[in-house]
Amino acid sequence: MEAKWRWMLLTALAPIAWGSNYFVTRWFLPDDAPLWGAVLRALPAGLLLLAVMRERPRGDWWWKSAVLGVLNVGAFFVLIYAASQLLPTSTASTLMASSAGVLMLVAWPLLRERPRAAGLLGAAVGIGGVVLMLGGGLSGAGGAGAGGELGLGVAASLGAMAMSSVGFVLTKKWGGGIRVLSLTSWQLVAGGLAVLPVALLREGPPPPLDGPAFAGFGYVSLVATALAFAAWFTGLRHLPAGSVGLIGLLNPVTGVLLGTLLAGEAFGPAQAVGTALVLGGVLIGQRPLLLRRARVKGMRRDVPSGGAGDTASDRVASPN
């Protein structure tokens, strides 16, 4: 059980960092260059990890890296960047929380990870909390989320959620035997390179960066990208995809709290109750996994360590 808690805590770094990314993007990065925003977020992070690992793709990983790079990084970052500029921090981050349920459903046919009742209940409770927070976020959106911008921002968030859910499940399906940092670096480089020519054609040269923008890109590239994706992919390797998706519900909690504390966005009873429901949903969904591991550990302690009475029929095999 202790090992599972460690993997869960490590995985939680990713949605917390991603939740903070909405605030940083909205308040520190240029708002008229989403394509360059994606490039400057992905490429530095990918190249840094590639320099550390010094391992290039081999065999079919050349095309797999390109596919995953577009799904998880290139198109995903563009849509997230646009959503961060079109929506309040709390609204943009809560919309992405629907990936908790979508990831669980996508993993069923692709990974044969059948959703468990507790996982579905946890997702329902957590997403219910998200809906509650989203209602409050929309009511306090003001001009930033009004009219056409609201519709475009919602569409961008939902598109990013759908693409990344498929990409994350494929990463778990294909990534066995590949070191996590190498896997992460290939996707970030491939995604950044996929967007680069489009950014040059549509937005021209890179936007000029002042001090706050330079620091903002440093944060989103190193913390909210390199560190976050490495933590997330590590979680996908050691935990069921549905469990990882539920941990992703910490994304909107972070977004709401930062939006309230640092940007003065509305936080009322709806956000308070919604946050409690999200945290409760995460715990409900993880409980069976932790209990199962605890039972297996207890069974192992009860099995004799060897001797005359320790026959094959006496031994209890771990289901894992």
C-alpha positions as CSV (number, residue, x, y, z in Angstrom):
1,M,0.0,0.0,0.0
2,E,2.8,2.4,0.8
3,A,4.2,1.9,-2.7
4,K,0.9,2.8,-4.3
5,W,0.6,5.9,-2.1
6,R,4.0,7.0,-3.4
7,W,3.0,6.5,-7.0
8,M,-0.2,8.4,-6.4
9,L,1.6,11.3,-4.7
10,L,4.1,11.5,-7.5
11,T,1.3,11.4,-10.1
12,A,-0.5,14.2,-8.3
13,L,2.4,16.6,-9.1
14,A,1.2,16.6,-12.7
15,P,-2.4,17.9,-12.3
16,I,-1.3,20.4,-9.6
17,A,1.3,21.8,-12.0
18,W,-1.2,21.8,-14.9
19,G,-3.8,23.6,-12.8
20,S,-1.3,26.3,-12.1
21,N,-0.5,26.6,-15.8
22,Y,-3.8,28.2,-16.5
23,F,-3.0,31.1,-14.2
24,V,0.5,31.6,-15.5
25,T,-0.6,31.4,-19.2
26,R,-3.4,33.9,-18.7
27,W,-1.5,36.5,-16.7
28,F,2.1,36.3,-17.9
29,L,2.3,35.0,-21.4
30,P,1.4,36.8,-24.7
31,D,-2.2,36.4,-25.6
32,D,-1.9,36.6,-29.4
33,A,0.5,33.7,-30.1
34,P,-1.0,30.4,-29.0
35,L,1.1,28.4,-31.6
36,W,4.3,29.9,-30.4
37,G,3.1,29.4,-26.9
38,A,2.9,25.7,-27.6
39,V,6.3,25.5,-29.2
40,L,8.1,27.5,-26.5
41,R,6.5,25.2,-23.9
42,A,7.2,21.9,-25.5
43,L,10.5,22.1,-27.3
44,P,12.7,23.5,-24.4
45,A,11.3,20.8,-22.1
46,G,11.8,18.0,-24.6
47,L,15.3,19.0,-25.6
48,L,16.3,19.3,-21.9
49,L,15.1,15.8,-21.2
50,L,16.6,14.5,-24.4
51,A,20.0,16.0,-23.4
52,V,19.7,14.3,-20.0
53,M,18.7,10.9,-21.3
54,R,20.7,10.8,-24.6
55,E,18.3,8.2,-26.1
56,R,16.7,8.5,-29.5
57,P,13.6,6.6,-30.7
58,R,14.2,3.3,-32.4
59,G,12.1,1.2,-34.7
60,D,8.4,1.9,-34.7
61,W,8.9,4.5,-32.0
62,W,9.6,7.1,-34.6
63,W,6.0,7.1,-35.8
64,K,4.6,6.4,-32.4
65,S,6.4,9.3,-30.9
66,A,5.0,11.5,-33.7
67,V,1.4,10.3,-33.0
68,L,1.7,10.7,-29.3
69,G,3.5,14.0,-29.7
70,V,0.6,15.5,-31.6
71,L,-2.1,14.1,-29.3
72,N,-0.5,14.8,-26.0
73,V,1.6,17.8,-26.8
74,G,1.3,19.6,-30.1
75,A,-2.4,20.0,-30.7
76,F,-3.1,19.6,-27.0
77,F,-0.9,22.6,-26.0
78,V,-2.4,24.8,-28.7
79,L,-5.9,24.1,-27.5
80,I,-5.0,24.5,-23.8
81,Y,-3.2,27.8,-24.6
82,A,-6.2,29.1,-26.4
83,A,-8.6,28.0,-23.6
84,S,-6.4,29.7,-21.0
85,Q,-6.6,33.0,-22.8
86,L,-10.4,32.8,-23.6
87,L,-11.7,31.5,-20.2
88,P,-11.2,32.4,-16.5
89,T,-8.6,30.1,-14.8
90,S,-11.3,28.2,-12.8
91,T,-13.5,27.6,-15.8
92,A,-10.7,26.4,-18.1
93,S,-9.3,24.0,-15.5
94,T,-12.6,22.5,-14.4
95,L,-13.6,21.7,-18.0
96,M,-10.6,19.5,-18.3
97,A,-11.6,17.5,-15.4
98,S,-14.1,15.5,-17.5
99,S,-11.0,13.6,-18.6
100,A,-11.3,11.6,-15.4
101,G,-14.3,9.8,-16.8
102,V,-13.2,9.8,-20.4
103,L,-9.8,8.3,-19.6
104,M,-11.5,5.5,-17.7
105,L,-13.8,4.7,-20.7
106,V,-11.0,4.9,-23.3
107,A,-8.9,2.5,-21.2
108,W,-11.6,-0.1,-21.3
109,P,-11.3,-1.2,-25.0
110,L,-7.7,-0.3,-25.5
111,L,-6.2,-1.6,-22.3
112,R,-8.9,-4.0,-21.1
113,E,-9.0,-2.1,-17.8
114,R,-12.7,-2.5,-17.0
115,P,-14.0,0.4,-14.9
116,R,-14.8,-0.6,-11.3
117,A,-17.9,0.6,-9.4
118,A,-15.8,2.6,-7.0
119,G,-13.9,4.3,-9.8
120,L,-17.1,5.2,-11.6
121,L,-18.6,6.5,-8.4
122,G,-15.5,8.5,-7.6
123,A,-15.6,10.0,-11.1
124,A,-19.3,10.8,-10.8
125,V,-18.7,12.5,-7.4
126,G,-15.6,14.4,-8.6
127,I,-17.2,15.5,-11.9
128,G,-20.3,16.6,-10.0
129,G,-18.0,18.8,-7.9
130,V,-16.4,20.1,-11.1
131,V,-19.9,21.0,-12.5
132,L,-20.7,22.8,-9.3
133,M,-17.4,24.8,-9.5
134,L,-17.9,25.4,-13.2
135,G,-21.3,26.9,-12.6
136,G,-19.8,29.4,-10.1
137,G,-16.9,30.1,-12.4
138,L,-19.2,30.9,-15.4
139,S,-21.3,33.2,-13.3
140,G,-18.3,35.2,-12.3
141,A,-16.6,35.1,-15.7
142,G,-17.6,38.6,-16.6
143,G,-16.3,39.8,-20.0
144,A,-13.5,37.3,-20.2
145,G,-15.9,34.4,-20.7
146,A,-18.8,36.1,-22.5
147,G,-20.3,35.4,-25.9
148,G,-18.2,33.9,-28.6
149,E,-15.1,33.7,-26.5
150,L,-16.8,31.5,-24.0
151,G,-17.9,29.1,-26.8
152,L,-14.5,28.9,-28.4
153,G,-12.8,28.5,-25.0
154,V,-15.1,25.6,-24.0
155,A,-14.6,23.9,-27.4
156,A,-10.8,24.2,-27.1
157,S,-10.9,22.7,-23.6
158,L,-13.1,19.8,-24.5
159,G,-11.0,19.1,-27.7
160,A,-7.8,19.1,-25.6
161,M,-9.4,16.8,-23.1
162,A,-10.5,14.2,-25.7
163,M,-7.2,14.2,-27.6
164,S,-5.1,13.8,-24.5
165,S,-7.3,11.1,-23.0
166,V,-6.7,8.9,-26.1
167,G,-3.0,9.9,-26.2
168,F,-2.4,9.0,-22.5
169,V,-4.0,5.6,-22.9
170,L,-1.9,4.9,-26.0
171,T,1.2,6.0,-24.1
172,K,0.4,3.4,-21.4
173,K,-0.4,0.7,-24.1
174,W,2.8,1.3,-26.1
175,G,5.3,2.5,-23.5
176,G,6.2,-0.7,-21.7
177,G,10.0,-1.3,-21.6
178,I,10.8,2.4,-22.5
179,R,12.3,4.6,-19.9
180,V,9.8,7.3,-18.8
181,L,12.1,10.3,-19.3
182,S,13.0,9.1,-22.8
183,L,9.3,8.5,-23.6
184,T,8.5,12.0,-22.3
185,S,11.3,13.7,-24.2
186,W,10.4,12.1,-27.6
187,Q,6.8,13.2,-27.3
188,L,7.7,16.8,-26.3
189,V,10.2,17.2,-29.1
190,A,7.8,15.6,-31.7
191,G,4.9,17.8,-30.5
192,G,6.9,21.0,-30.5
193,L,8.4,20.3,-34.0
194,A,4.9,19.5,-35.3
195,V,3.6,23.0,-34.3
196,L,6.8,24.9,-35.2
197,P,6.2,25.3,-39.0
198,V,2.6,26.2,-38.5
199,A,3.6,28.8,-35.9
200,L,6.0,30.3,-38.4
201,L,3.4,30.4,-41.2
202,R,0.5,31.7,-39.1
203,E,2.1,33.9,-36.5
204,G,5.5,34.9,-38.0
205,P,8.6,35.1,-35.9
206,P,8.5,34.3,-32.2
207,P,6.8,37.0,-30.1
208,P,9.1,39.3,-28.1
209,L,9.3,38.3,-24.4
210,D,9.6,40.7,-21.5
211,G,10.9,39.5,-18.1
212,P,7.5,38.2,-16.8
213,A,6.8,36.3,-20.0
214,F,10.3,34.8,-20.1
215,A,9.9,33.6,-16.5
216,G,6.4,32.4,-17.3
217,F,7.6,30.3,-20.2
218,G,10.4,29.0,-18.0
219,Y,7.8,27.8,-15.4
220,V,5.4,26.2,-17.9
221,S,8.2,24.5,-19.8
222,L,10.2,23.1,-16.9
223,V,7.6,22.6,-14.2
224,A,4.2,22.3,-15.9
225,T,5.6,20.3,-18.8
226,A,8.9,18.4,-18.2
227,L,8.3,17.6,-14.6
228,A,4.5,17.2,-14.9
229,F,4.5,14.9,-17.9
230,A,7.3,12.7,-16.5
231,A,5.3,12.4,-13.2
232,W,2.1,11.7,-15.2
233,F,3.6,9.0,-17.4
234,T,5.2,7.4,-14.4
235,G,1.8,7.2,-12.8
236,L,0.4,5.6,-15.9
237,R,3.1,3.0,-15.8
238,H,2.4,1.9,-12.2
239,L,-1.3,2.6,-11.7
240,P,-4.5,1.8,-13.7
241,A,-5.4,4.5,-16.2
242,G,-8.7,5.1,-14.4
243,S,-6.9,5.7,-11.1
244,V,-4.6,8.2,-12.8
245,G,-7.5,9.9,-14.4
246,L,-9.2,10.5,-11.0
247,I,-6.0,12.0,-9.6
248,G,-6.2,14.4,-12.5
249,L,-9.2,16.0,-10.8
250,L,-6.7,17.9,-8.7
251,N,-6.2,20.0,-11.8
252,P,-9.4,22.1,-11.3
253,V,-8.9,22.3,-7.6
254,T,-5.5,24.0,-8.2
255,G,-6.9,26.2,-10.9
256,V,-9.8,27.4,-8.7
257,L,-7.6,28.1,-5.7
258,L,-5.0,30.0,-7.7
259,G,-7.7,31.9,-9.6
260,T,-9.2,32.9,-6.3
261,L,-6.0,33.7,-4.3
262,L,-4.0,35.4,-7.0
263,A,-6.5,36.6,-9.7
264,G,-9.4,37.6,-7.5
265,E,-11.9,35.3,-9.2
266,A,-15.1,34.4,-7.5
267,F,-15.1,31.7,-4.8
268,G,-18.4,31.1,-3.1
269,P,-20.3,28.3,-1.5
270,A,-20.5,26.5,-4.9
271,Q,-16.7,26.4,-5.3
272,A,-16.2,25.3,-1.7
273,V,-18.7,22.4,-1.9
274,G,-17.4,21.5,-5.4
275,T,-13.8,21.4,-4.2
276,A,-14.8,19.1,-1.3
277,L,-16.7,16.8,-3.7
278,V,-13.7,16.6,-6.1
279,L,-11.4,15.6,-3.3
280,G,-13.9,13.1,-2.0
281,G,-14.2,11.6,-5.5
282,V,-10.5,11.2,-5.8
283,L,-10.4,9.3,-2.5
284,I,-13.4,7.1,-3.3
285,G,-11.9,6.1,-6.6
286,Q,-8.5,5.1,-5.1
287,R,-9.8,3.2,-2.1
288,P,-10.3,-0.2,-3.8
289,L,-6.8,-0.2,-5.2
290,L,-5.2,0.6,-1.8
291,L,-7.4,-2.0,0.0
292,R,-6.5,-4.7,-2.6
293,R,-2.8,-4.0,-2.2
294,A,-3.2,-4.1,1.6
295,R,-5.0,-7.5,1.4
296,V,-2.3,-8.9,-0.8
297,K,0.4,-7.7,1.5
298,G,-1.3,-9.2,4.5
299,M,-1.7,-12.5,2.7
300,R,2.0,-12.6,2.0
301,R,2.8,-12.0,5.7
302,D,0.6,-15.0,6.6
303,V,2.3,-17.4,4.2
304,P,5.1,-19.5,5.8
305,S,8.5,-18.5,4.5
306,G,9.6,-22.1,3.8
307,G,10.0,-25.4,5.5
308,A,8.6,-28.8,5.6
309,G,5.0,-27.7,5.7
310,D,5.4,-25.2,2.9
311,T,4.0,-27.0,-0.1
312,A,2.9,-25.6,-3.5
313,S,-0.7,-25.9,-2.4
314,D,0.0,-23.9,0.8
315,R,1.4,-20.9,-1.0
316,V,-0.8,-17.9,-1.8
317,A,0.0,-16.3,-5.2
318,S,-0.2,-12.6,-5.6
319,P,-2.7,-11.5,-8.3
320,N,-0.1,-9.1,-9.5
